[in-house]
Amino acid sequence: MAKQQSFADKAKGKKKADHITVKFVKAVKTDKGSYKFNEKFVRLDDISKVTELK
């Protein structure tokens, strides 16, 4: 039985992502005075928007 779909056909069918995912780490001071780090992944449309995260 012949192969129906080649690798080139598979690669052509995938869409390029129109966003970028970055890991956002925020330092939070606790009541005891130590620091806790909150980590989360954030999806951005453009890499220049990284400076706007809070």
C-alpha positions as CSV (number, residue, x, y, z in Angstrom):
1,M,0.0,0.0,0.0
2,A,1.4,3.4,-1.0
3,K,1.9,6.3,1.4
4,Q,-0.9,8.8,1.1
5,Q,0.7,11.9,2.7
6,S,4.3,13.0,2.4
7,F,6.3,14.9,5.0
8,A,6.1,18.0,2.8
9,D,2.4,17.8,2.7
10,K,2.3,17.6,6.5
11,A,4.6,20.5,7.0
12,K,2.7,22.7,4.6
13,G,-0.6,22.1,6.5
14,K,0.7,23.5,9.8
15,K,0.1,27.2,10.5
16,K,2.8,29.4,12.0
17,A,1.8,30.7,15.4
18,D,0.8,34.4,15.4
19,H,1.8,34.9,19.0
20,I,4.8,34.3,21.3
21,T,4.8,32.6,24.7
22,V,7.1,33.9,27.4
23,K,7.6,32.9,31.1
24,F,6.7,35.7,33.5
25,V,8.4,35.6,36.9
26,K,7.2,38.0,39.6
27,A,8.9,38.5,43.0
28,V,6.5,39.1,45.9
29,K,7.6,40.0,49.4
30,T,5.8,37.9,52.1
31,D,4.8,39.1,55.5
32,K,7.8,37.5,57.1
33,G,10.2,39.5,54.8
34,S,11.2,36.7,52.5
35,Y,10.6,36.7,48.8
36,K,8.3,34.3,46.9
37,F,8.5,33.9,43.1
38,N,5.3,33.5,41.1
39,E,5.8,32.0,37.6
40,K,3.3,31.9,34.8
41,F,3.4,31.6,31.0
42,V,2.0,34.6,29.2
43,R,0.9,34.7,25.5
44,L,1.9,38.0,23.7
45,D,1.1,39.2,20.2
46,D,4.5,41.0,19.9
47,I,7.8,40.6,21.7
48,S,7.9,44.4,22.3
49,K,5.0,44.1,24.7
50,V,7.2,42.3,27.3
51,T,8.1,45.6,29.0
52,E,4.4,46.3,29.6
53,L,3.9,43.2,31.9
54,K,3.4,43.9,35.6
